[in-house]
């Protein structure tokens, strides 16, 4: 049976990978926003920016959770 600290480390590591994926998605959306803005699709670009803001907000919450898990 795993010790509690080992479970916390594994959990934090798994969530960290998800956070990295979230950052990659945000970067991809940012590139799409640049493309859309250059082509005159401002309303679509604005919607994509809103999605990026949600990713940023959630990334901070995930980071905070990871830190709490690692400290426990």
CHARMM-style PDB file with segment names, atoms N, HN, CA, C and O in Angstrom:
ATOM      1  N   UNK     1       0.843  -1.180   0.000  1.00  0.00      PROA
ATOM      2  CA  UNK     1       0.000   0.000   0.000  1.00  0.00      PROA
ATOM      3  C   UNK     1       0.893   1.250   0.000  1.00  0.00      PROA
ATOM      4  O   UNK     1       1.896   1.307   0.712  1.00  0.00      PROA
ATOM      5  N   UNK     2       0.519   2.233  -0.797  1.00  0.00      PROA
ATOM      6  HN  UNK     2      -0.296   2.187  -1.376  1.00  0.00      PROA
ATOM      7  CA  UNK     2       1.318   3.453  -0.921  1.00  0.00      PROA
ATOM      8  C   UNK     2       1.186   4.325   0.313  1.00  0.00      PROA
ATOM      9  O   UNK     2       0.141   4.371   0.962  1.00  0.00      PROA
ATOM     10  N   UNK     3       2.265   5.009   0.615  1.00  0.00      PROA
ATOM     11  HN  UNK     3       3.114   4.972   0.088  1.00  0.00      PROA
ATOM     12  CA  UNK     3       2.202   6.000   1.680  1.00  0.00      PROA
ATOM     13  C   UNK     3       1.457   7.219   1.152  1.00  0.00      PROA
ATOM     14  O   UNK     3       1.410   7.459  -0.054  1.00  0.00      PROA
ATOM     15  N   UNK     4       0.890   7.967   2.053  1.00  0.00      PROA
ATOM     16  HN  UNK     4       0.929   7.772   3.033  1.00  0.00      PROA
ATOM     17  CA  UNK     4       0.120   9.152   1.693  1.00  0.00      PROA
ATOM     18  C   UNK     4       0.958  10.134   0.889  1.00  0.00      PROA
ATOM     19  O   UNK     4       0.471  10.702  -0.088  1.00  0.00      PROA
ATOM     20  N   UNK     5       2.208  10.344   1.283  1.00  0.00      PROA
ATOM     21  HN  UNK     5       2.604   9.883   2.077  1.00  0.00      PROA
ATOM     22  CA  UNK     5       3.058  11.301   0.573  1.00  0.00      PROA
ATOM     23  C   UNK     5       3.318  10.854  -0.862  1.00  0.00      PROA
ATOM     24  O   UNK     5       3.399  11.691  -1.761  1.00  0.00      PROA
ATOM     25  N   UNK     6       3.448   9.559  -1.090  1.00  0.00      PROA
ATOM     26  HN  UNK     6       3.382   8.879  -0.360  1.00  0.00      PROA
ATOM     27  CA  UNK     6       3.646   9.043  -2.447  1.00  0.00      PROA
ATOM     28  C   UNK     6       2.411   9.299  -3.306  1.00  0.00      PROA
ATOM     29  O   UNK     6       2.528   9.634  -4.485  1.00  0.00      PROA
ATOM     30  N   UNK     7       1.258   9.145  -2.727  1.00  0.00      PROA
ATOM     31  HN  UNK     7       1.163   8.873  -1.769  1.00  0.00      PROA
ATOM     32  CA  UNK     7       0.010   9.411  -3.443  1.00  0.00      PROA
ATOM     33  C   UNK     7      -0.093  10.897  -3.765  1.00  0.00      PROA
ATOM     34  O   UNK     7      -0.506  11.267  -4.864  1.00  0.00      PROA
ATOM     35  N   UNK     8       0.279  11.744  -2.820  1.00  0.00      PROA
ATOM     36  HN  UNK     8       0.615  11.443  -1.927  1.00  0.00      PROA
ATOM     37  CA  UNK     8       0.245  13.190  -3.060  1.00  0.00      PROA
ATOM     38  C   UNK     8       1.198  13.578  -4.180  1.00  0.00      PROA
ATOM     39  O   UNK     8       0.855  14.401  -5.028  1.00  0.00      PROA
ATOM     40  N   UNK     9       2.374  13.004  -4.190  1.00  0.00      PROA
ATOM     41  HN  UNK     9       2.654  12.335  -3.501  1.00  0.00      PROA
ATOM     42  CA  UNK     9       3.352  13.304  -5.236  1.00  0.00      PROA
ATOM     43  C   UNK     9       2.827  12.856  -6.593  1.00  0.00      PROA
ATOM     44  O   UNK     9       2.915  13.602  -7.568  1.00  0.00      PROA
ATOM     45  N   UNK    10       2.290  11.664  -6.665  1.00  0.00      PROA
ATOM     46  HN  UNK    10       2.218  11.058  -5.873  1.00  0.00      PROA
ATOM     47  CA  UNK    10       1.755  11.148  -7.933  1.00  0.00      PROA
ATOM     48  C   UNK    10       0.584  12.004  -8.420  1.00  0.00      PROA
ATOM     49  O   UNK    10       0.467  12.292  -9.611  1.00  0.00      PROA
ATOM     50  N   UNK    11      -0.263  12.397  -7.500  1.00  0.00      PROA
ATOM     51  HN  UNK    11      -0.168  12.163  -6.533  1.00  0.00      PROA
ATOM     52  CA  UNK    11      -1.405  13.249  -7.855  1.00  0.00      PROA
ATOM     53  C   UNK    11      -0.927  14.599  -8.367  1.00  0.00      PROA
ATOM     54  O   UNK    11      -1.395  15.073  -9.403  1.00  0.00      PROA
ATOM     55  N   UNK    12      -0.008  15.215  -7.655  1.00  0.00      PROA
ATOM     56  HN  UNK    12       0.371  14.830  -6.814  1.00  0.00      PROA
ATOM     57  CA  UNK    12       0.523  16.512  -8.070  1.00  0.00      PROA
ATOM     58  C   UNK    12       1.231  16.400  -9.421  1.00  0.00      PROA
ATOM     59  O   UNK    12       1.106  17.295 -10.258  1.00  0.00      PROA
ATOM     60  N   UNK    13       1.966  15.320  -9.638  1.00  0.00      PROA
ATOM     61  HN  UNK    13       2.067  14.594  -8.959  1.00  0.00      PROA
ATOM     62  CA  UNK    13       2.639  15.132 -10.924  1.00  0.00      PROA
ATOM     63  C   UNK    13       1.637  15.011 -12.070  1.00  0.00      PROA
ATOM     64  O   UNK    13       1.831  15.595 -13.137  1.00  0.00      PROA
ATOM     65  N   UNK    14       0.571  14.256 -11.846  1.00  0.00      PROA
ATOM     66  HN  UNK    14       0.413  13.782 -10.979  1.00  0.00      PROA
ATOM     67  CA  UNK    14      -0.452  14.086 -12.883  1.00  0.00      PROA
ATOM     68  C   UNK    14      -1.154  15.413 -13.183  1.00  0.00      PROA
ATOM     69  O   UNK    14      -1.394  15.740 -14.345  1.00  0.00      PROA
ATOM     70  N   UNK    15      -1.475  16.157 -12.160  1.00  0.00      PROA
ATOM     71  HN  UNK    15      -1.280  15.891 -11.215  1.00  0.00      PROA
ATOM     72  CA  UNK    15      -2.131  17.445 -12.367  1.00  0.00      PROA
ATOM     73  C   UNK    15      -1.181  18.429 -13.036  1.00  0.00      PROA
ATOM     74  O   UNK    15      -1.616  19.268 -13.824  1.00  0.00      PROA
ATOM     75  N   UNK    16       0.097  18.338 -12.735  1.00  0.00      PROA
ATOM     76  HN  UNK    16       0.451  17.656 -12.095  1.00  0.00      PROA
ATOM     77  CA  UNK    16       1.081  19.203 -13.379  1.00  0.00      PROA
ATOM     78  C   UNK    16       1.115  18.958 -14.886  1.00  0.00      PROA
ATOM     79  O   UNK    16       1.209  19.904 -15.667  1.00  0.00      PROA
ATOM     80  N   UNK    17       1.038  17.702 -15.293  1.00  0.00      PROA
ATOM     81  HN  UNK    17       0.962  16.933 -14.658  1.00  0.00      PROA
ATOM     82  CA  UNK    17       1.006  17.383 -16.729  1.00  0.00      PROA
ATOM     83  C   UNK    17      -0.245  17.991 -17.366  1.00  0.00      PROA
ATOM     84  O   UNK    17      -0.177  18.539 -18.466  1.00  0.00      PROA
ATOM     85  N   UNK    18      -1.366  17.897 -16.691  1.00  0.00      PROA
ATOM     86  HN  UNK    18      -1.422  17.452 -15.798  1.00  0.00      PROA
ATOM     87  CA  UNK    18      -2.597  18.515 -17.206  1.00  0.00      PROA
ATOM     88  C   UNK    18      -2.447  20.026 -17.323  1.00  0.00      PROA
ATOM     89  O   UNK    18      -2.943  20.629 -18.274  1.00  0.00      PROA
ATOM     90  N   UNK    19      -1.772  20.632 -16.369  1.00  0.00      PROA
ATOM     91  HN  UNK    19      -1.369  20.141 -15.596  1.00  0.00      PROA
ATOM     92  CA  UNK    19      -1.529  22.070 -16.422  1.00  0.00      PROA
ATOM     93  C   UNK    19      -0.662  22.425 -17.627  1.00  0.00      PROA
ATOM     94  O   UNK    19      -0.912  23.427 -18.298  1.00  0.00      PROA
ATOM     95  N   UNK    20       0.353  21.612 -17.904  1.00  0.00      PROA
ATOM     96  HN  UNK    20       0.556  20.799 -17.359  1.00  0.00      PROA
ATOM     97  CA  UNK    20       1.192  21.845 -19.085  1.00  0.00      PROA
ATOM     98  C   UNK    20       0.349  21.749 -20.360  1.00  0.00      PROA
ATOM     99  O   UNK    20       0.532  22.537 -21.288  1.00  0.00      PROA
ATOM    100  N   UNK    21      -0.559  20.797 -20.403  1.00  0.00      PROA
ATOM    101  HN  UNK    21      -0.708  20.157 -19.649  1.00  0.00      PROA
ATOM    102  CA  UNK    21      -1.460  20.680 -21.553  1.00  0.00      PROA
ATOM    103  C   UNK    21      -2.329  21.924 -21.684  1.00  0.00      PROA
ATOM    104  O   UNK    21      -2.571  22.406 -22.791  1.00  0.00      PROA
ATOM    105  N   UNK    22      -2.791  22.436 -20.565  1.00  0.00      PROA
ATOM    106  HN  UNK    22      -2.594  22.045 -19.666  1.00  0.00      PROA
ATOM    107  CA  UNK    22      -3.619  23.635 -20.572  1.00  0.00      PROA
ATOM    108  C   UNK    22      -2.826  24.822 -21.122  1.00  0.00      PROA
ATOM    109  O   UNK    22      -3.362  25.617 -21.894  1.00  0.00      PROA
ATOM    110  N   UNK    23      -1.565  24.947 -20.735  1.00  0.00      PROA
ATOM    111  HN  UNK    23      -1.129  24.301 -20.107  1.00  0.00      PROA
ATOM    112  CA  UNK    23      -0.727  26.025 -21.252  1.00  0.00      PROA
ATOM    113  C   UNK    23      -0.518  25.874 -22.765  1.00  0.00      PROA
ATOM    114  O   UNK    23      -0.508  26.866 -23.495  1.00  0.00      PROA
ATOM    115  N   UNK    24      -0.353  24.639 -23.226  1.00  0.00      PROA
ATOM    116  HN  UNK    24      -0.361  23.834 -22.633  1.00  0.00      PROA
ATOM    117  CA  UNK    24      -0.188  24.397 -24.666  1.00  0.00      PROA
ATOM    118  C   UNK    24      -1.458  24.786 -25.430  1.00  0.00      PROA
ATOM    119  O   UNK    24      -1.383  25.378 -26.507  1.00  0.00      PROA
ATOM    120  N   UNK    25      -2.603  24.454 -24.877  1.00  0.00      PROA
ATOM    121  HN  UNK    25      -2.664  23.973 -24.003  1.00  0.00      PROA
ATOM    122  CA  UNK    25      -3.872  24.849 -25.513  1.00  0.00      PROA
ATOM    123  C   UNK    25      -4.003  26.363 -25.575  1.00  0.00      PROA
ATOM    124  O   UNK    25      -4.446  26.909 -26.585  1.00  0.00      PROA
ATOM    125  N   UNK    26      -3.624  27.034 -24.514  1.00  0.00      PROA
ATOM    126  HN  UNK    26      -3.264  26.590 -23.693  1.00  0.00      PROA
ATOM    127  CA  UNK    26      -3.696  28.495 -24.496  1.00  0.00      PROA
ATOM    128  C   UNK    26      -2.784  29.082 -25.569  1.00  0.00      PROA
ATOM    129  O   UNK    26      -3.161  30.042 -26.241  1.00  0.00      PROA
ATOM    130  N   UNK    27      -1.600  28.522 -25.734  1.00  0.00      PROA
ATOM    131  HN  UNK    27      -1.294  27.743 -25.188  1.00  0.00      PROA
ATOM    132  CA  UNK    27      -0.676  29.013 -26.759  1.00  0.00      PROA
ATOM    133  C   UNK    27      -1.251  28.794 -28.153  1.00  0.00      PROA
ATOM    134  O   UNK    27      -1.125  29.657 -29.023  1.00  0.00      PROA
ATOM    135  N   UNK    28      -1.879  27.646 -28.365  1.00  0.00      PROA
ATOM    136  HN  UNK    28      -1.981  26.946 -27.659  1.00  0.00      PROA
ATOM    137  CA  UNK    28      -2.485  27.368 -29.667  1.00  0.00      PROA
ATOM    138  C   UNK    28      -3.645  28.326 -29.941  1.00  0.00      PROA
ATOM    139  O   UNK    28      -3.786  28.833 -31.053  1.00  0.00      PROA
ATOM    140  N   UNK    29      -4.463  28.568 -28.936  1.00  0.00      PROA
ATOM    141  HN  UNK    29      -4.348  28.156 -28.032  1.00  0.00      PROA
ATOM    142  CA  UNK    29      -5.577  29.506 -29.104  1.00  0.00      PROA
ATOM    143  C   UNK    29      -5.050  30.903 -29.402  1.00  0.00      PROA
ATOM    144  O   UNK    29      -5.628  31.625 -30.214  1.00  0.00      PROA
ATOM    145  N   UNK    30      -3.966  31.286 -28.757  1.00  0.00      PROA
ATOM    146  HN  UNK    30      -3.496  30.700 -28.097  1.00  0.00      PROA
ATOM    147  CA  UNK    30      -3.376  32.602 -29.001  1.00  0.00      PROA
ATOM    148  C   UNK    30      -2.947  32.745 -30.465  1.00  0.00      PROA
ATOM    149  O   UNK    30      -3.138  33.799 -31.072  1.00  0.00      PROA
ATOM    150  N   UNK    31      -2.374  31.692 -31.020  1.00  0.00      PROA
ATOM    151  HN  UNK    31      -2.218  30.836 -30.527  1.00  0.00      PROA
ATOM    152  CA  UNK    31      -1.991  31.726 -32.434  1.00  0.00      PROA
ATOM    153  C   UNK    31      -3.212  31.858 -33.336  1.00  0.00      PROA
ATOM    154  O   UNK    31      -3.176  32.588 -34.327  1.00  0.00      PROA
ATOM    155  N   UNK    32      -4.281  31.163 -33.003  1.00  0.00      PROA
ATOM    156  HN  UNK    32      -4.310  30.571 -32.198  1.00  0.00      PROA
ATOM    157  CA  UNK    32      -5.524  31.260 -33.782  1.00  0.00      PROA
ATOM    158  C   UNK    32      -6.094  32.674 -33.689  1.00  0.00      PROA
ATOM    159  O   UNK    32      -6.586  33.217 -34.678  1.00  0.00      PROA
ATOM    160  N   UNK    33      -6.028  33.267 -32.498  1.00  0.00      PROA
ATOM    161  HN  UNK    33      -5.629  32.827 -31.694  1.00  0.00      PROA
ATOM    162  CA  UNK    33      -6.510  34.637 -32.313  1.00  0.00      PROA
ATOM    163  C   UNK    33      -5.740  35.597 -33.220  1.00  0.00      PROA
ATOM    164  O   UNK    33      -6.335  36.467 -33.856  1.00  0.00      PROA
ATOM    165  N   UNK    34      -4.431  35.439 -33.279  1.00  0.00      PROA
ATOM    166  HN  UNK    34      -3.948  34.733 -32.763  1.00  0.00      PROA
ATOM    167  CA  UNK    34      -3.618  36.299 -34.145  1.00  0.00      PROA
ATOM    168  C   UNK    34      -4.037  36.145 -35.600  1.00  0.00      PROA
ATOM    169  O   UNK    34      -4.170  37.132 -36.324  1.00  0.00      PROA
ATOM    170  N   UNK    35      -4.241  34.912 -36.020  1.00  0.00      PROA
ATOM    171  HN  UNK    35      -4.133  34.110 -35.432  1.00  0.00      PROA
ATOM    172  CA  UNK    35      -4.653  34.644 -37.398  1.00  0.00      PROA
ATOM    173  C   UNK    35      -6.017  35.252 -37.685  1.00  0.00      PROA
ATOM    174  O   UNK    35      -6.207  35.903 -38.712  1.00  0.00      PROA
ATOM    175  N   UNK    36      -6.955  35.044 -36.791  1.00  0.00      PROA
ATOM    176  HN  UNK    36      -6.801  34.515 -35.957  1.00  0.00      PROA
ATOM    177  CA  UNK    36      -8.314  35.565 -36.991  1.00  0.00      PROA
ATOM    178  C   UNK    36      -8.337  37.086 -36.990  1.00  0.00      PROA
ATOM    179  O   UNK    36      -9.042  37.703 -37.788  1.00  0.00      PROA
ATOM    180  N   UNK    37      -7.578  37.676 -36.110  1.00  0.00      PROA
ATOM    181  HN  UNK    37      -7.005  37.174 -35.462  1.00  0.00      PROA
ATOM    182  CA  UNK    37      -7.534  39.142 -36.044  1.00  0.00      PROA
ATOM    183  C   UNK    37      -6.988  39.721 -37.341  1.00  0.00      PROA
ATOM    184  O   UNK    37      -7.473  40.748 -37.816  1.00  0.00      PROA
ATOM    185  N   UNK    38      -5.999  39.079 -37.906  1.00  0.00      PROA
ATOM    186  HN  UNK    38      -5.606  38.244 -37.519  1.00  0.00      PROA
ATOM    187  CA  UNK    38      -5.406  39.540 -39.158  1.00  0.00      PROA
ATOM    188  C   UNK    38      -6.310  39.378 -40.355  1.00  0.00      PROA
ATOM    189  O   UNK    38      -6.112  40.026 -41.383  1.00  0.00      PROA
ATOM    190  N   UNK    39      -7.308  38.514 -40.228  1.00  0.00      PROA
ATOM    191  HN  UNK    39      -7.469  37.987 -39.393  1.00  0.00      PROA
ATOM    192  CA  UNK    39      -8.215  38.253 -41.340  1.00  0.00      PROA
ATOM    193  C   UNK    39      -9.553  38.966 -41.166  1.00  0.00      PROA
ATOM    194  O   UNK    39     -10.477  38.743 -41.948  1.00  0.00      PROA
ATOM    195  N   UNK    40      -9.663  39.808 -40.162  1.00  0.00      PROA
ATOM    196  HN  UNK    40      -8.912  39.989 -39.527  1.00  0.00      PROA
ATOM    197  CA  UNK    40     -10.880  40.591 -39.977  1.00  0.00      PROA
ATOM    198  C   UNK    40     -12.004  39.886 -39.235  1.00  0.00      PROA
ATOM    199  O   UNK    40     -13.128  40.386 -39.216  1.00  0.00      PROA
ATOM    200  N   UNK    41     -11.738  38.756 -38.632  1.00  0.00      PROA
ATOM    201  HN  UNK    41     -10.825  38.349 -38.648  1.00  0.00      PROA
ATOM    202  CA  UNK    41     -12.766  38.011 -37.893  1.00  0.00      PROA
ATOM    203  C   UNK    41     -12.680  38.383 -36.410  1.00  0.00      PROA
ATOM    204  O   UNK    41     -12.423  37.532 -35.559  1.00  0.00      PROA
ATOM    205  N   UNK    42     -12.894  39.644 -36.124  1.00  0.00      PROA
ATOM    206  HN  UNK    42     -13.103  40.335 -36.816  1.00  0.00      PROA
ATOM    207  CA  UNK    42     -12.697  40.151 -34.765  1.00  0.00      PROA
ATOM    208  C   UNK    42     -13.627  39.499 -33.741  1.00  0.00      PROA
ATOM    209  O   UNK    42     -13.198  39.224 -32.621  1.00  0.00      PROA
ATOM    210  N   UNK    43     -14.872  39.246 -34.092  1.00  0.00      PROA
ATOM    211  HN  UNK    43     -15.220  39.469 -35.002  1.00  0.00      PROA
ATOM    212  CA  UNK    43     -15.790  38.663 -33.102  1.00  0.00      PROA
ATOM    213  C   UNK    43     -15.366  37.245 -32.728  1.00  0.00      PROA
ATOM    214  O   UNK    43     -15.480  36.842 -31.571  1.00  0.00      PROA
ATOM    215  N   UNK    44     -14.881  36.497 -33.705  1.00  0.00      PROA
ATOM    216  HN  UNK    44     -14.789  36.825 -34.645  1.00  0.00      PROA
ATOM    217  CA  UNK    44     -14.391  35.144 -33.417  1.00  0.00      PROA
ATOM    218  C   UNK    44     -13.113  35.227 -32.585  1.00  0.00      PROA
ATOM    219  O   UNK    44     -12.920  34.444 -31.655  1.00  0.00      PROA
ATOM    220  N   UNK    45     -12.251  36.172 -32.920  1.00  0.00      PROA
ATOM    221  HN  UNK    45     -12.409  36.809 -33.675  1.00  0.00      PROA
ATOM    222  CA  UNK    45     -11.021  36.371 -32.152  1.00  0.00      PROA
ATOM    223  C   UNK    45     -11.346  36.760 -30.717  1.00  0.00      PROA
ATOM    224  O   UNK    45     -10.686  36.300 -29.785  1.00  0.00      PROA
ATOM    225  N   UNK    46     -12.359  37.604 -30.534  1.00  0.00      PROA
ATOM    226  HN  UNK    46     -12.895  37.977 -31.292  1.00  0.00      PROA
ATOM    227  CA  UNK    46     -12.766  37.991 -29.181  1.00  0.00      PROA
ATOM    228  C   UNK    46     -13.256  36.790 -28.383  1.00  0.00      PROA
ATOM    229  O   UNK    46     -12.950  36.663 -27.198  1.00  0.00      PROA
ATOM    230  N   UNK    47     -14.015  35.910 -29.029  1.00  0.00      PROA
ATOM    231  HN  UNK    47     -14.264  36.013 -29.992  1.00  0.00      PROA
ATOM    232  CA  UNK    47     -14.491  34.697 -28.344  1.00  0.00      PROA
ATOM    233  C   UNK    47     -13.321  33.797 -27.949  1.00  0.00      PROA
ATOM    234  O   UNK    47     -13.319  33.203 -26.870  1.00  0.00      PROA
ATOM    235  N   UNK    48     -12.337  33.705 -28.825  1.00  0.00      PROA
ATOM    236  HN  UNK    48     -12.339  34.188 -29.701  1.00  0.00      PROA
ATOM    237  CA  UNK    48     -11.159  32.898 -28.513  1.00  0.00      PROA
ATOM    238  C   UNK    48     -10.379  33.515 -27.353  1.00  0.00      PROA
ATOM    239  O   UNK    48      -9.851  32.796 -26.505  1.00  0.00      PROA
ATOM    240  N   UNK    49     -10.308  34.834 -27.319  1.00  0.00      PROA
ATOM    241  HN  UNK    49     -10.737  35.418 -28.008  1.00  0.00      PROA
ATOM    242  CA  UNK    49      -9.624  35.510 -26.212  1.00  0.00      PROA
ATOM    243  C   UNK    49     -10.340  35.234 -24.885  1.00  0.00      PROA
ATOM    244  O   UNK    49      -9.692  35.059 -23.853  1.00  0.00      PROA
ATOM    245  N   UNK    50     -11.654  35.197 -24.915  1.00  0.00      PROA
ATOM    246  HN  UNK    50     -12.181  35.339 -25.753  1.00  0.00      PROA
ATOM    247  CA  UNK    50     -12.413  34.874 -23.711  1.00  0.00      PROA
ATOM    248  C   UNK    50     -12.073  33.466 -23.234  1.00  0.00      PROA
ATOM    249  O   UNK    50     -11.926  33.228 -22.035  1.00  0.00      PROA
ATOM    250  N   UNK    51     -11.949  32.541 -24.172  1.00  0.00      PROA
ATOM    251  HN  UNK    51     -12.068  32.734 -25.146  1.00  0.00      PROA
ATOM    252  CA  UNK    51     -11.561  31.170 -23.819  1.00  0.00      PROA
ATOM    253  C   UNK    51     -10.162  31.154 -23.203  1.00  0.00      PROA
ATOM    254  O   UNK    51      -9.913  30.431 -22.238  1.00  0.00      PROA
ATOM    255  N   UNK    52      -9.254  31.949 -23.760  1.00  0.00      PROA
ATOM    256  HN  UNK    52      -9.456  32.536 -24.544  1.00  0.00      PROA
ATOM    257  CA  UNK    52      -7.897  32.024 -23.205  1.00  0.00      PROA
ATOM    258  C   UNK    52      -7.907  32.578 -21.787  1.00  0.00      PROA
ATOM    259  O   UNK    52      -7.158  32.108 -20.930  1.00  0.00      PROA
ATOM    260  N   UNK    53      -8.748  33.571 -21.537  1.00  0.00      PROA
ATOM    261  HN  UNK    53      -9.356  33.953 -22.233  1.00  0.00      PROA
ATOM    262  CA  UNK    53      -8.829  34.138 -20.187  1.00  0.00      PROA
ATOM    263  C   UNK    53      -9.322  33.099 -19.196  1.00  0.00      PROA
ATOM    264  O   UNK    53      -8.853  33.046 -18.059  1.00  0.00      PROA
ATOM    265  N   UNK    54     -10.274  32.267 -19.628  1.00  0.00      PROA
ATOM    266  HN  UNK    54     -10.655  32.310 -20.551  1.00  0.00      PROA
ATOM    267  CA  UNK    54     -10.757  31.190 -18.764  1.00  0.00      PROA
ATOM    268  C   UNK    54      -9.640  30.196 -18.476  1.00  0.00      PROA
ATOM    269  O   UNK    54      -9.477  29.757 -17.338  1.00  0.00      PROA
ATOM    270  N   UNK    55      -8.866  29.838 -19.503  1.00  0.00      PROA
ATOM    271  HN  UNK    55      -8.998  30.195 -20.428  1.00  0.00      PROA
ATOM    272  CA  UNK    55      -7.734  28.937 -19.299  1.00  0.00      PROA
ATOM    273  C   UNK    55      -6.736  29.533 -18.311  1.00  0.00      PROA
ATOM    274  O   UNK    55      -6.229  28.829 -17.437  1.00  0.00      PROA
ATOM    275  N   UNK    56      -6.452  30.827 -18.447  1.00  0.00      PROA
ATOM    276  HN  UNK    56      -6.863  31.399 -19.157  1.00  0.00      PROA
ATOM    277  CA  UNK    56      -5.511  31.481 -17.531  1.00  0.00      PROA
ATOM    278  C   UNK    56      -6.024  31.467 -16.098  1.00  0.00      PROA
ATOM    279  O   UNK    56      -5.273  31.180 -15.166  1.00  0.00      PROA
ATOM    280  N   UNK    57      -7.298  31.777 -15.928  1.00  0.00      PROA
ATOM    281  HN  UNK    57      -7.907  32.011 -16.686  1.00  0.00      PROA
ATOM    282  CA  UNK    57      -7.895  31.779 -14.584  1.00  0.00      PROA
ATOM    283  C   UNK    57      -7.829  30.382 -13.975  1.00  0.00      PROA
ATOM    284  O   UNK    57      -7.446  30.218 -12.817  1.00  0.00      PROA
ATOM    285  N   UNK    58      -8.203  29.392 -14.757  1.00  0.00      PROA
ATOM    286  HN  UNK    58      -8.514  29.526 -15.697  1.00  0.00      PROA
ATOM    287  CA  UNK    58      -8.187  28.016 -14.253  1.00  0.00      PROA
ATOM    288  C   UNK    58      -6.771  27.516 -14.025  1.00  0.00      PROA
ATOM    289  O   UNK    58      -6.537  26.722 -13.114  1.00  0.00      PROA
ATOM    290  N   UNK    59      -5.828  27.964 -14.832  1.00  0.00      PROA
ATOM    291  HN  UNK    59      -6.018  28.610 -15.572  1.00  0.00      PROA
ATOM    292  CA  UNK    59      -4.438  27.554 -14.640  1.00  0.00      PROA
ATOM    293  C   UNK    59      -3.928  28.014 -13.281  1.00  0.00      PROA
ATOM    294  O   UNK    59      -3.190  27.287 -12.615  1.00  0.00      PROA
ATOM    295  N   UNK    60      -4.311  29.197 -12.873  1.00  0.00      PROA
ATOM    296  HN  UNK    60      -4.911  29.787 -13.414  1.00  0.00      PROA
ATOM    297  CA  UNK    60      -3.881  29.686 -11.562  1.00  0.00      PROA
ATOM    298  C   UNK    60      -4.479  28.839 -10.445  1.00  0.00      PROA
ATOM    299  O   UNK    60      -3.796  28.516  -9.473  1.00  0.00      PROA
ATOM    300  N   UNK    61      -5.751  28.481 -10.582  1.00  0.00      PROA
ATOM    301  HN  UNK    61      -6.305  28.743 -11.372  1.00  0.00      PROA
ATOM    302  CA  UNK    61      -6.388  27.631  -9.571  1.00  0.00      PROA
ATOM    303  C   UNK    61      -5.730  26.254  -9.524  1.00  0.00      PROA
ATOM    304  O   UNK    61      -5.543  25.690  -8.446  1.00  0.00      PROA
ATOM    305  N   UNK    62      -5.381  25.719 -10.682  1.00  0.00      PROA
ATOM    306  HN  UNK    62      -5.532  26.177 -11.557  1.00  0.00      PROA
ATOM    307  CA  UNK    62      -4.716  24.418 -10.736  1.00  0.00      PROA
ATOM    308  C   UNK    62      -3.333  24.510 -10.092  1.00  0.00      PROA
ATOM    309  O   UNK    62      -2.935  23.628  -9.331  1.00  0.00      PROA
ATOM    310  N   UNK    63      -2.608  25.576 -10.401  1.00  0.00      PROA
ATOM    311  HN  UNK    63      -2.931  26.293 -11.020  1.00  0.00      PROA
ATOM    312  CA  UNK    63      -1.290  25.778  -9.806  1.00  0.00      PROA
ATOM    313  C   UNK    63      -1.385  25.849  -8.287  1.00  0.00      PROA
ATOM    314  O   UNK    63      -0.575  25.245  -7.582  1.00  0.00      PROA
ATOM    315  N   UNK    64      -2.361  26.576  -7.788  1.00  0.00      PROA
ATOM    316  HN  UNK    64      -3.018  27.066  -8.361  1.00  0.00      PROA
ATOM    317  CA  UNK    64      -2.558  26.675  -6.346  1.00  0.00      PROA
ATOM    318  C   UNK    64      -2.852  25.302  -5.728  1.00  0.00      PROA
ATOM    319  O   UNK    64      -2.332  24.966  -4.664  1.00  0.00      PROA
ATOM    320  N   UNK    65      -3.682  24.522  -6.404  1.00  0.00      PROA
ATOM    321  HN  UNK    65      -4.104  24.795  -7.269  1.00  0.00      PROA
ATOM    322  CA  UNK    65      -4.020  23.184  -5.902  1.00  0.00      PROA
ATOM    323  C   UNK    65      -2.790  22.281  -5.885  1.00  0.00      PROA
ATOM    324  O   UNK    65      -2.572  21.532  -4.933  1.00  0.00      PROA
ATOM    325  N   UNK    66      -1.992  22.358  -6.941  1.00  0.00      PROA
ATOM    326  HN  UNK    66      -2.169  22.967  -7.714  1.00  0.00      PROA
ATOM    327  CA  UNK    66      -0.763  21.560  -6.998  1.00  0.00      PROA
ATOM    328  C   UNK    66       0.139  21.902  -5.820  1.00  0.00      PROA
ATOM    329  O   UNK    66       0.688  21.013  -5.168  1.00  0.00      PROA
ATOM    330  N   UNK    67       0.285  23.179  -5.555  1.00  0.00      PROA
ATOM    331  HN  UNK    67      -0.161  23.901  -6.084  1.00  0.00      PROA
ATOM    332  CA  UNK    67       1.143  23.601  -4.438  1.00  0.00      PROA
ATOM    333  C   UNK    67       0.609  23.099  -3.096  1.00  0.00      PROA
ATOM    334  O   UNK    67       1.384  22.694  -2.229  1.00  0.00      PROA
ATOM    335  N   UNK    68      -0.707  23.126  -2.928  1.00  0.00      PROA
ATOM    336  HN  UNK    68      -1.336  23.455  -3.633  1.00  0.00      PROA
ATOM    337  CA  UNK    68      -1.296  22.614  -1.672  1.00  0.00      PROA
ATOM    338  C   UNK    68      -1.049  21.122  -1.534  1.00  0.00      PROA
ATOM    339  O   UNK    68      -0.734  20.640  -0.446  1.00  0.00      PROA
ATOM    340  N   UNK    69      -1.190  20.384  -2.637  1.00  0.00      PROA
ATOM    341  HN  UNK    69      -1.446  20.775  -3.521  1.00  0.00      PROA
ATOM    342  CA  UNK    69      -0.959  18.927  -2.594  1.00  0.00      PROA
ATOM    343  C   UNK    69       0.501  18.642  -2.272  1.00  0.00      PROA
ATOM    344  O   UNK    69       0.795  17.778  -1.447  1.00  0.00      PROA
ATOM    345  N   UNK    70       1.412  19.356  -2.911  1.00  0.00      PROA
ATOM    346  HN  UNK    70       1.172  20.058  -3.581  1.00  0.00      PROA
ATOM    347  CA  UNK    70       2.842  19.106  -2.696  1.00  0.00      PROA
ATOM    348  C   UNK    70       3.268  19.441  -1.259  1.00  0.00      PROA
ATOM    349  O   UNK    70       4.195  18.827  -0.730  1.00  0.00      PROA
ATOM    350  N   UNK    71       2.601  20.403  -0.636  1.00  0.00      PROA
ATOM    351  HN  UNK    71       1.849  20.901  -1.066  1.00  0.00      PROA
ATOM    352  CA  UNK    71       2.945  20.786   0.734  1.00  0.00      PROA
ATOM    353  C   UNK    71       2.341  19.841   1.778  1.00  0.00      PROA
ATOM    354  O   UNK    71       2.779  19.814   2.928  1.00  0.00      PROA
ATOM    355  N   UNK    72       1.329  19.067   1.362  1.00  0.00      PROA
ATOM    356  HN  UNK    72       0.974  19.089   0.428  1.00  0.00      PROA
ATOM    357  CA  UNK    72       0.663  18.195   2.363  1.00  0.00      PROA
ATOM    358  C   UNK    72       1.392  16.889   2.554  1.00  0.00      PROA
ATOM    359  OT1 UNK    72       0.965  16.055   3.352  1.00  0.00      PROA
TER     360      UNK     72
END
